[in-house]
Amino acid sequence: MTKLAKIFVFLAVWPALAFSAAAAAPATPVRYTVSTLNAETVLDSALLRQQVEYLCSPQTGGRATGTEGARRVALYLEEQFRDLGLEPLSGTYLHGFRTPSGAFGRNVMGYIRGSSVPERYIVVMAHFDNLGSLGGTLYPGADSNASGVAALLGLARMFGQMRACGKTYGHSLLLVALDAKEQAMAGAEALHAFLGKNGLQVSLVVNLDQLGSAMAPVNKDRKDYLLMLCEPSGGERATLERANAEPGLGLDLSFDYYGSQDFTRLFYRRICEQRVFLENGIPAVMFTSGITLNNNKPYDTPETLDYSLLRRRVRLIFHFLHRLL
């Protein structure tokens, strides 16, 4: 065989030899970085609006505790928790209780188990009940508190996505949709009793109450705001500020109620559900966009909320929790 022929034979068989050698070589493992961007992909403004609209629809009847509408909402939230992969507590998502008036309420609970300290819980809660229908007039309660419930579901979806991507957290995360705020905070009282009875250790309670409005900004030139009420020495402020530095956030943060210490104490320690836990020595924070003229009115409707801003607020709370867990 001539030298030229040998060259042609080599060129003909070389690709096959190269492929065979590559196949025989040990594969280099592909390493994936689990990023919070994975969670960002599943939080959608349109879905937040859709959930608020359902919670405010005529078939839920204003969600007054003990009504058929409230029962429908509890079953809807149970289905959502199951579909999002949350685990039930004590074998069920629905936890019934009686209010002081004798009405039957239902808290809806689901959790994501922690890895290193699963016995320690961070609890995120939002009440789903409202005034119902009074004198034939429906009180839809879009901001109060369908917005908080939609935020709760958004957080469940985001942390579920992180888990699906392989991310684990040290603490367990318990998400609770509370009933019966309008009846002496009976849902929060029932939750506290349940936690104690079952020996669940709570590191922090996070209350989501009215998160969808842009009508009451802290500074008139900043519609993109968020209030967090908390203990000044607890460290949560610094954690939120670090989370707020994430790309696309940068909300206008406030840590009191419009500069008033009296109103800060009122909303933090008396009339909102984190009070139940504070009175029992459990650290708690509250996220809100503030009281507006629509609160407890028939015109607290889905059309009055800012869903793009609600999404940013949920993103910020997610990053806050991501650091704590």
N, C-alpha and C positions, 0 to 999 in steps of 0.2 A: 504494500500500500504506500502510495506516495505521501510525502509530507503534507501536501495540500489536501489530499483525501482525508488524512487523519484529522486535520483541522476541521473539515466539514462534519465528520462524525462526532467530534467533541462538541461542536456547536449545537448539533441536533439533540444530543442526550443531556447536555448541561442543565437545561431548565428542570428536567425530571429529577436529576441528581440533587439540584438545589432545593427543590420542593421536598424531597425525601429527607434531606438533612434537617430542614426546618421543622418538619413534622416530628422528627426524632428528638429534637432539642427540647429540654424541659420548658414548659410554658411559664412565662413571667406572670404572676398573679396580678390581676387588675385591682387597684385599690380605689375605692370610692370615698369621697369625703361627704359625710352627712352634714348638710348645711341647713340653716333656718330658711334658706330660699326654697327648700323642698316644701315647707309648710306654707309659704307665701302663695304657692301656686293653687292651693285649694280654697283660698278665702276670696269669695266673689261678692261684689256689691249687689249684683242682681239677686243672688241667692239670699242675702241678708234681707233685702226688701221683700222677696217672696215669703220668707218666714214671718216677717212682721205682718204682712197682709193676711196671711192665714190666721195668725193669732188674734187679729182685729176683725175678722170676718163675722158676718151675722150668725153663722152656725156655731161660733164659740160664745156668742151672747154676752160678751164683756168679761167672761172668765171669773165671775164671782164664785167664791168657795162654796162647795156643796151643790152647785148647779150642774145641769147636763153639759153646759158649755165647758166648765172647768174639767169635768170628767173626760170630755173629748180631747182637750188640750193635754191632759196627763197621759192619755193613751198615745197621742201623737208624739209626745216627747219620749215616751218609752220606746216607741218604734225608732225614733231618731237615734237614741242612745245605743240601741241594739245594732242598728245598721252601721253606726260609726265605730263599732267594736269595743265599746266600753263594757267592762265586766259588772255584773249586778252584785249588790251587797246582800248577804244572807239569802242568796238564791232568787232575788227579785229586784226589779227596778222601782217598783211602786211600793211606797211605805205609807200606810194610812194612819190617820190620827183624828181625834175629835178636837174641835175648837171650843173655847169657853161657852159659846152659844149652842153647842151641840151639833154643829155642822160637821160633815165628814170631809176632811181634807186629804190630799195626797201629795207627798213629796216624791220627786223622781230623782233617783241617784244612780250614778255609774262611775266607775273608776278605772284608771290605768295604773297597774301595779309598778312600784318602784323596784330598783335592782339592789341597791346596797342597804337602804334603810326603809324597806317596804312598810314597816309598821308605823312610820311617820308620814302624816298626810298634810298636804296643802289642799284646803277646801275652797273651791270657787262656786259661788251661789248667786242666783238671781230669782226673784219671785215672779211667778207667772200670773197670779191672780190680779183682778182689778175690781172695779165697782159693780160691774154687771150691767143690767138694764134697770133704770129707775123711772117709774112713772111712764113706762113705754118708750123711754129715750135710752139709746145704747151709748155706753161709755167705752169706746174701743181701747183706750189705753195704749196707744202706739209707743209713745216715749216711756210711759209709765205702765208696765215695764216690758212690753214686747221687745223693745230695743235691747234691754239687758239679756233677755232670753235668747234672742238671735245672736248676741255676742257670745253667750255661753256655748251655744251650738257651734259657732265659728271656732272657738278655742278647742272644743272637742274634736272638730274636724282637723285642725292644724296639728294638735298633738298626736292624733291618730295617724296622720301622714308621717310625722317624724318617727313614730314607732314602726310604721310599715317600711321605712327606709333604713331601719336598724338602729335608731337612736334609743338609748335607754337613759333614764333619769334615776337619781338616787332615791328621792321621795316618791311616794304614791300621790297621784293627783285625783281628788274626788270632786266630781262636778254634780251640782245639785240644783234642780229647778224647784223652788219653794212655793208652796201654796200658803194661803191665809195670812199674808202680811196685813191685809185690811181687817183681820180679826185678831187683834192683839198680838201680831207676829207669832201666831201659833205654830206656823210651819218651822220657823227658826227655833222655837222652843222644842219642838218635836225632834228636829235634827240634833240639837245639843244633847237631848236625852238619849237619842239613839247612839251617838258617838260615845257617850259615857258608858252606856249599858254594854256596848260591844268592845270597850277598851281601846278605841281608836285614839292614837296620840296625834294631836293637831298642832302643827308648827305655826300655821298662819291661816286665817280666813280672809278671803277676798270677796267683797260684795259688789255686784254690778247692778246699779240702780239708776236708770235713765241715762242712756248713753248716745241717743240718736239725734239730739237737737243741736242746732247752731244758733239758737235764738237768744242765748244769754251769755255772750262771751265775757271773759274776765277783762279783756282789753278790747275796746270797741273796734280797733283796727286789725284784730286777729280773730277770725271765725274758727280757726283750727286750734281749739283749746281742749283741755281736759283737766278736771279737778281730781285730786287724790287726797282724801282725808285719812290721816294716820297719826300715830304717836311720833312726835318730832325726833325722839331718840332711838327709834326702832331700826333705822338703817334702810327702810324701804324707799325713802326719798332719793337717796344716792343711787340705789339700784334702778329706780325709774328714770333718773336723769341719764344714767349710762345707757339704758335701753333706748332712750329718746334720741341718742346720737346715731342710731342705725340709719342707713340711707333711706330717704323717703319719708322719714318721720318728722322730728323737729317740731312737735306740737308745743303750743303755748301752755306750759304747766302751771298749775296753782295748787298749793298745799293747805289752803284754808278756804272758807266759804266767803268769797268776795271781800276779803279783808276784815270780816267781822268775826271776832272770837266768840261772841254769843251765838251766832248762827252756826259757826263751826262746831261748837259743843252740841247744839241742838241736833244737827244732822249726823254728827259722828257718834254721839253718846246717848241719844234719846229716841229719835223717831225712825231710825233705819235699823235693819235687822242685825247688823254687826254688833249692835248694843248687847244682844243676848250673850255673845261670846266675850265681849269686853268685860261684862259684869261677872263673868266666870273665869277671868284671868287668862283668856286665850287671845293672843295678838290678832288684830284685824285691821284691814284697810277697806276703804270704800272708793270706788271709781264712779264718777257721775259727770254729766254735762250740765247739771243744775236744774233748778225749778224754773219753769216758764209759765206764761199766762195760759197755756193750753192744759196744764196739769189738772186732772180731775174734772175735765170739761168734755162735752160730746165731740168737740173738734180737735181732740188729741188723736189725729188720724195718721195713717201711713204717709200721706202726701206731704206732711209737714216736716218730715225728717230728712236729714242729709246722709245718704247711704255711702257716699264716697268718704265722708268724714268718719262715719261709723266704722268703716273698714280700717281706716288708719288708726282709730282708737283701739280696735281689736288687735291689730298688728302690734301696737305698743304694749298692750297688756300681755300678749303672747311673749314678747321679748323680755318683759319684766319677769314673768313666771319662768321662762326658760332659764334665766339666771338663778332663780331661787331653787328650782328643783334639783 
